[in-house]
Amino acid sequence: MAELQSVGTEGEQKYAAVVSAAAETLVGLDFDGTLSPIVEDPSTARIHEDAASVLIGLASRVKALAIVTGRPAGQAVELGGLDAIADALAEMGKEIYVFGQYGNERWSGSDRVVVGPPPPEGLAAFEAALPEVLSAHGAQDAYIEEKGLAVGVHTRRFPDPDGLAERLLPPLAELAAEHGLMIEPGKQVIEVRAPGMHKGRAIDTLVSEVAPGAILFGGDDLGDIEAFEAVRAWGETTGSPTLLVYSHAGPDRGPLAGLADLEVAGPEGVLGLLRGLSADAAGAVR
């Protein structure tokens, strides 16, 4: 079993159950903070240098792989080098799915086309009003990430990024509500997008299409809570193995700590866990 930052007996048992069911397991992973280190400028983020080899090796042992992210799907494909990974998986008869913008967009290795809805009504008006709100709270230099279907306000460049993000939440939530939008707070970022879609629904879609016998999901932030809840609910309903992995880096305990079965140290820890899963699954079938 991979070296873990913290693990209890129940987590070990759940890991062992997923190993036993590896051939029927759907592995779902967040992108930022899980496969890619968090960086100040999201456009410069890249998947961990070892991720491609780990994911390709794992694919031969599991049923399917999925990336479920708040990023636009096409951006995740580019930054993750997922076309090349999809090519390798296709030779094995395996599939990789990408659900971007919390499930509003999707891409797969079999069709290589991003499918998604048009930008939500109200987003353009929200963006037009955003500079004035940011300036009023001393955040006029915040990094604004355009996502097509959403916009992210990043505070990582400020001396007190967490405090500023906390102060911005009420005015941005008010502005978003005025335009029929919702906010999704994260680590030193506040994302504004259309309501009605979240990662839990993406998990439900994957379950219906992949029909897994077990699910492992790894994430690192608030946006992954619904995915964790959906996986756990599916496991309780079906009696099938599930494993929830918290990718944790930094001194602060995040909201996923109380929901996860296992905790690992950031992307390095996630990849270590996946390497171990692949090796243990290989040993189990010998």
N, C-alpha and C positions, 0 to 999 in steps of 0.2 A: 504494500500500500504506500502511496506517495506520502512524503513528509508533510504534515499539516501543522498550521500555526496553533490550532486548538481543535480538539475532537473528543467527543464523548462516546460512551459505549453504544448509544443508539445510532450515532453517526457512523460508527464503524460497521454496525449491522446493516444499515441502509446502503452503505458503500458495497458491502459484500453481496447484498441482494441484487444491486445493479450489475455487478460483475457477473453474477450467475445468469442474468437476463441480458447480457451485453448485446447479443445478436439481434434482439428486438428493441433495443434502447434508442430513443430519440435524444440526442444531445443538443441542447439549446444554450446559446451563450450571448450575453451582451457584448458590445464592442468596446467602447471607451471604459477604461478602468478594469476591464476583464480580459480582453485580448490585446488592447492597446493601452499603454501608459497615459494618464491624464497629462495634458500639456496646456500651456497658456493659450495658444492659438489652435483651435480644433482643426483648422484646415491643414495643419502640419503633422497631425497625428498619423502614426503608421502602426500597422499590426506588428506585434512582437516578432523579432527576426526568426524565432524558432517556431512560430505558430503554424506556418504552412506545413512543415514536415510533421509536426505533432498531429495536426488535423488530418492530414492524408493518412498517416499511420493509424490513427484512431478509426477512420472511416471504414477500414477493412474489418473492424471488430464490432461495429454498431449498425443500426438500421439506417439512420439518416442524421445529418448535421443541419443545424439552423443557427443563423445569426439574427437576433431580435434586438433592434437598436432604435434609439431616438434619432439617429442620423438619417438623412436621405438614403434610400437603398443604393442608388448609383454611387454615392460617395463612399459608402461602406465597401462596395465592390472594388472601387478604385484603390482606396487606402489599404484595403486588406489583401489586394492581389488575388481576389477570389475567382477571377476568370481562370487563372492558372490552376488553382486548387480544384475548381470545377472540372477542368480538363482531366486531371489525375483521377478524380472520383468517377468520372464517366467511364474510364477504362475498367473500373471495378464494378460498374453497374450500380453505383451509389449516387445519391442526390445530396446537394446542399441548397438550402433555402435561405433567402435573406428577406426579413420583414423589417422595413425601414419606417421612420416616422411613427414609431409605436404601433406599427401594423397597418398604417394607411397606404403604404407602398409595399410591393413585393417583387422579388426577382428570384429566379432559380437557375441552377446549372444546366437544366435541360432546355430552357427557352432563351435565357440571356437578355430578356427585355424587362425593363422596369414598368410596372403597371400601378397606377394610382389615380386618385381623384384630382380635380383642379384645386387651386388654393381656396381656402375657406373664405366666405364672405366676411368682410370686416377686417381682414388681415391688413390690407393696404391702408385703410383708415387708421388702424392701430399703429402701424409703422410711421405714418405721417405725424401722429401725435406723440410718439415715443420720445423724440429728442427733448421736447419741452419738459416732460415729466422727469427724465433723467437729469436734465440741467437743474431742475428745482431741488433735487436731492444730492447735488454734487457728484453726479455719476455721468456727466456728459462725455467722459472719455472711456466709458465702458465699451468693450468689444461686442459688436452686434453681429451675430451669426445668422445669415440668411439661409433658410432651409427650404424655401419654396412653399411648403405647406405650413411652415411655422417659422418663428424667429426666436433666437436665444440671446439673452442678455448676460454676458459673462463679467464677473467682478474679480477674476484672478489677478489682474494687473494692479489692484489697489492695495494700499498698506494693510487694510483690514477687510479682506474680501468677504469673510463670513458675516461680519457685522453689516457691511453695506448691502449684501444680498438680503439679509433679514429686514433691513430698513426699506428696501425696495419692494418687498413682497406686497404690502398693502396697497401702495399706489398702482403697481402694475396689475394686481388682481382687479382693482377697481376699473382701470382703463380697459383691461381685457373683457370684463363683464359688459362694459358699455358697448362693445363691438361683437358680442355673442361668442367670445372666445374663453378659453380656460388657461390657467397657468400650471406648469409642472416644475416645481422647484427641484434643484439638484445640488451637487457639490459646486458652490460658487458660480452657479448659473441658474437663471430663471427662464424657462421656455414657455412661450405662448403659442397655443395651437387650438384647433377646433376641438370641441368636446365630443365624446362618444366613442373614442377608440383608445385602447391601451394595450400593453403587452400581454395581459391576460387573455384578451380576445384573440391575439395572434397565436397564443398557445392553443386555444380551443380550435382554431383553424388547422393548425398543424396536427393536432390529435385526430381530427376528422379525416385528414388527407393521408397521414402516415400510418395511422392505426398502430401505434407503438405498444409494446408490452411493458415498457419501463421508460421513465423520463429522468434525465439529469438536466438541471438548469443552473447556470451560473451568472450572477450579476453583482453589481456593486453599489447601487444607489436607489433613491426613492422610486424612480421610474420602473424598477424591477419588482416592486412589491406585488403588483397585480399578477405578474408572471409567477412569482413564488406561490401566491394564493391559488392561482388556477392549477398549477402542478399539484399542490398538496390536495386540493379538492378532488382532482381526477384520481389521485392515488387512493384517497379514502373511499371514493365511490366504487372504484374498480377492484380495489385490493391489490393493485399492481405496485411494483417497487418504484420509489421516487427518491431523488437525492438533490437537495437544494444547497448550493455552494455559494458562500459569500466571499467575494474577492475584496479584501480589506487592505488598504495601504494608508499609513498615517496614524497619528495618535488618537484621533477621535473615533468613538464607536458609532457606527452608522445604524440606520433604521433596520437593516437586514440582519443585524447580529442576532436578534431575538427570533428570527424566522428560519434561519439557516440550520441545516444538519451538520455542515462542515464549514470551516473557515480556513482560507488560504491567504498567503501574503501577495496580493496583487496579481498582475498577469503572469509573473514568474511562477507563483504558486498555482495558478489555474493550469498552466501548461504542465507543471510537475504532476498535478493530480491526473490530468488526462493521459500523460505518459504512463503513469502507474496503472490507470484503468486499462489502457491498451495492453500492457504487459500482463496484468493479472487476468484479463479476459483470454489472452492467448494461452496462458498456463492452464486456465480452467477447462479448455477444450482438448487438451492433450490427453 
